[in-house]
């Protein structure tokens, strides 16, 4: 069973989370939700870091290519 499916099964009965439903959660359910949120935020941080670096590198390469193309291959 995948981790996402396992977490989903653990917390799906608690969602949507309201003030009333939060107060009725067991300690284990609170820990499950906390773990899910922690892993999701960690995933976002990693993806953001990798995507940001990739975008910066790609835009830098495009800028260099465009500059060289304009300098050497444009008919004036």
ZISUL-V180486 format. One record per pair of residues at least 6 apart in sequence whose ideal C-beta (glycine too) atoms are under 6 Angstrom apart, sorted by the first residue. I is the first residue (numbers start at 1). J is the second residue. D is the distance in Angstrom with one decimal. If there is no record, write none. Layout:
[[I:J:D] [I:J:D]]
This chain:
[[7:36:4.9] [10:32:4.3] [11:32:5.3] [11:33:5.4] [14:21:5.9] [14:29:5.7]]
